[in-house]
Amino acid sequence: MIVQPSINDYETLINIWENSVRATHDFLKEEDFQFYKPLILNEYFYHVNLFCHKDSNLEITGFMGIADDNLEMLFINPVSRGKGIGKELLIYAIEQQKVKRVDVNEQNDQAVGFYKHMGFYVINRSEFDGAGKPYPILHMELKC
């Protein structure tokens, strides 16, 4: 089930973010986690429309954040990966929230492959991420 989380869920979401990123972003340094974590929790969550996936026990297994037609974040709890949750969230984002674009770390091969598999293609590349850190970003758009 996909629902909008409450502010009381933000601690769960940031834990999912951290566990997911640690499992998939092996190029990040420990200081990067310390830099991004408070930004996401205290700022980014408030600038996107958040949606979370809950399992049959009503536990949050993943979440995404959307601004306009851009998917700003999508993270799945590592113990729930490979179960179609990311696909379910992305399809909801495309069909219900009209998402057409996503930015993804170039070094996150799994995510790049996932978005390509889901119909996105690279339209541009930036040398630095949105925070000015030297992590190249692929700007992707959904094929019409």
KELOTI-293378 format. One record per residue: x, y, z of N, C-alpha, C, O, CB in turn; residue in three letters. Coordinates in steps of 0.1 Angstrom, whole numbers, plus 5000, padded with zeros to 4 digits. Glycine has a CB too. Layout:
N
XYZXYZXYZXYZXYZALA
...
This chain:
144
500849885000500050005000500950125000501950135007499050005012MET
500550224992501350354991500550464998499350484994501650384976ILE
501150525007500450635015501450745017502650735016499850585028VAL
500950865021501750975025502150955040501250935048501051115023GLN
503450965043503850955057503551075065503351185060505350915058PRO
503451055078503351175087504751215091505751145089502451145099SER
504751335097506051385102506651285113507851285115505951525109ILE
505751215120506251115130506950995123507650925130505051065137ASN
506850985110507450875103508850915098509650835093506650835091ASP
509251045099510451095093511751015099512650995091510651245095TYR
511650985111512850905117512950775110514050725108512650895132GLU
511850705108511950575101512450595087513250525082510550515100THR
511950705080512350735066513850755066514550705057511650855061LEU
514450835075515850865075516650745077517750725072516150985085ILE
516150655086516850525088516850445076517850375072516250455100ASN
515750435068515650365056516650425046517350355039514250365050ILE
516650565045517650635036519050585039519750545030517450785038TRP
519450595052520850565056521150415053522250385047521050595070GLU
520250325056520550185054520650155039521450075035519550095061ASN
519750215031519650195017520950245010521550185002518450255011SER
521350375014522450435008523750355012524650345003522550585012VAL
523850315024525050235028525150105020526250055017524950205043ARG
523950055016523949925008524249944993524649854987522649855010ALA
523950064988524050084974525050194969525350194957522750124969THR
525550274978526350384974527750374980528150444989525750524979HIS
528450264976529750234982530850334979531950334984530250104978ASP
530550434971531450544967531450654977532350744977531150594953PHE
530450664986530350774996531250745008531550635011528850785001LEU
531750855013532550845025531750875038530550925037533750955025LYS
532250835049531450845062531050995064529951025068532350795073GLU
531951085061531651225063530551275054529851365057532851315060GLU
530351205042529151235034527851205041526851275040529251165020ASP
527851095047526651055055526351155065525151195067526750915062PHE
527351205072527151305083526751435077526051515083528451325091GLN
527051465065526751585058525251585053524451675055527651615046PHE
524951475046523651465039522451435049521351485047523651355029TYR
522751345059521651305068520851415074519651415073522251215079LYS
521451515081520651625086519951705076518851755078521451705095PRO
520651725064519951795053518651735049517651795047520951815041LEU
518751605047517551535042516451535053515351565050517951385039ILE
516851505065515851495076515251635079514051645081516451445088LEU
516051735079515551875084515151965073514552065075516651935092ASN
515551935060515252025049514551955038513451995034516452095044GLU
515251855032514751795019513351735021512551755012515751695015TYR
513151665032511751605034510651705033509551675030511751535048PHE
510951835037509951935037509752005024508852085022510352045048TYR
510551975014510552035001510051944990510051974978511852094997HIS
509551824994509051724984507751664990507451685001510051614982VAL
506951614980505851534984506251394987506751324978504651534973ASN
506151344999506651215003505551115002504351135005507251215017LEU
505950994997505050874997505850755002507050744999504450854982PHE
505150675010505850555014505050425011503850425009506150565030CYS
505850325010505250185008505150115022506150115029506050104998HIS
504050065025503849985037503449845034502649825025502750055047LYS
504049755041503749615039502449575046501749655052504949525044ASP
502149445046500949395052500949415067499849415073500749245049SER
502049435073502149465088502149615090502349655102503349395094ASN
501949695080501949835080503249895084503350005089500849885090LEU
504349825082505749875083506149935071505849895060506649755087GLU
506850055072507350125060508550045055509550025062507750275064ILE
508450015042509549935036510350015025511449975021508949815029THR
509850135022510450225012509750355011508550365016510550154998GLY
510350445005509750575003510250654991511350614986509850665016PHE
509550754987510050844976509550984979508651004986509550794962MET
510351074973509951224974509851274960510751254951511051294982GLY
508851354957508551414944508451564945507751614954507351344938ILE
509051634935508851774934508451804919509251764910510051864939ALA
507351864917506851884903506851754896506151654901507751984896ASP
507551734885507551614877508851534879509251454870507251634862ASP
509551564890510851514892510851414904510451454915511951624894ASN
511351294902511551204914512851244920513851224915511551054909LEU
512751304932513851354939514551244948515851254950513451474948GLU
513851144952514451044960513550914960512350924959514651094975MET
514250804960513550674961514450584968515550544963513050624947LEU
514050534980514950444988514150334994512950354998515650524999PHE
514750214993514050094998514850035009516150035009513849984987ILE
514249995020514949925031515649805025515049725018513949885042ASN
516949795028517749685022517149545024517249455015519149685027PRO
516549515035515949385037514649365029514149255028515549365052VAL
514149465022512949455014513349474999512449464991511949565018SER
514549484996514949504982514649374974514749264980516449544981ARG
514449394961514249274953512749224953512549114948515149164956GLY
511849294959510549244961509549324952508349314954510049254976LYS
510049414944509149494935508649624941507849694936508049414931GLY
509149664953508649784960509149904953508349994951509249784975ILE
510349914948510850024940510050044928509650154924512250014937GLY
509749934921508949934909507549984912507050074904508949794902LYS
506949934922505649984926505550134929504650204925505149904938GLU
506550174937506650324940506850404927506150504925507750354950LEU
507750354918507950434906506750434897506450544891509150374899LEU
506050324895504850324887503850424893503150494885504350184886ILE
503650424906502750514912503150654909502350744906502750494927TYR
504450684910504950814907504650864893504250974891506450824910ALA
504850774884504650804870503150824867502750914860505250694861ILE
502350724871500950724868500150814876499250884870500450584869GLU
500350834889499550914897500151054900499351144902499350844911GLN
501451064899502051194903502651264890503251364891503051174914GLN
502651194879503051254866504551274866505051374859502351374863LYS
505351194873506851204872507351174858506851074852507451104883VAL
508251254854508851234841510351234841511051194831508351344831LYS
510951284852512451294853512951244866512251234876512751444852ARG
514251204866514951164878516351194877516951184866514651014881VAL
517051234887518451244888519051134896518551094906518951384894ASP
520151074891520650954898522150964898522851004888520250824891VAL
522750914909524250914910524750824899524350704898524750864924ASN
525650874891526250794880526950664885526950564879527250874872GLU
527550674897528250564903527350454909527850354913529250614913GLN
526050484910525150384915524550304903523450324898523950454923ASN
525350204899525050124887523650054888522950054879526050024885ASP
523350014900522049944902520850034899519950004893521849884916GLN
520950154905519850254902519850294888518750304882520050374911ALA
520950324882520950364867520250254859519450284851522450384862VAL
520650124862520050014855518550004857517849974848520749884859GLY
518150024869516750014873515950124865514950094859516550044888PHE
516450244865515650354858515650334843514650354836516250484861TYR
516750284838516750254823515750144820515050144810518250204819LYS
515750034829514849924827513349974828512449924821515049814838HIS
513150084835511750134837511450244827510350304827511650194851MET
512350264817511950344806512550484806512150564798510550364805GLY
513550514815514150644815515450634807516050524805514550684830PHE
515850744801517150754794517850884798517250974803516850754779TYR
519150874797520050994801519851104791520051084779521450944802VAL
519551224796519551344787520651444790520951524782518151414790ILE
521351424802522351514805523151454817522751364823521851664809ASN
524351524819525151474830525851594837526251694830526251374825ARG
525851594850526551694858527751634865527651524870525551764868SER
528851704866530051654873529851654888530451574895531251744870GLU
528951734893528751754908527251724911526351754903529251894913PHE
527051684924525651664928525051804932525751904931525551564940ASP
523851804936523151924940523751994952523552114953521751894943GLY
524551934960525251994971526652034967527452084976525251894983ALA
527052024955528352064950529451964953530651994951528752194957GLY
529051844957530051734959530451664946529551664937529551634970LYS
531651614945532151554932531551414929532351324927533651554932PRO
530251404929529551284926528751304914527651364915528751224938TYR
529151264902528451294890527051244890526651134895529151224878PRO
526151324884524751294884524251284870524651364861523951414891ILE
523451174867522851154854521451214855520651174864522851004850LEU
521051294846519751354845518951264835519351254823519751504841HIS
517951204840517251104831515751154830515151224838517250964838MET
515251114818513851144815513151024810513750934804513851264804GLU
511851014812511050904808510750914793510351024788509750904816LEU
510950804786510550804772509050814771508350754779511150664765LYS
508650884761507150904759506550784752505350784750506951034750CYS
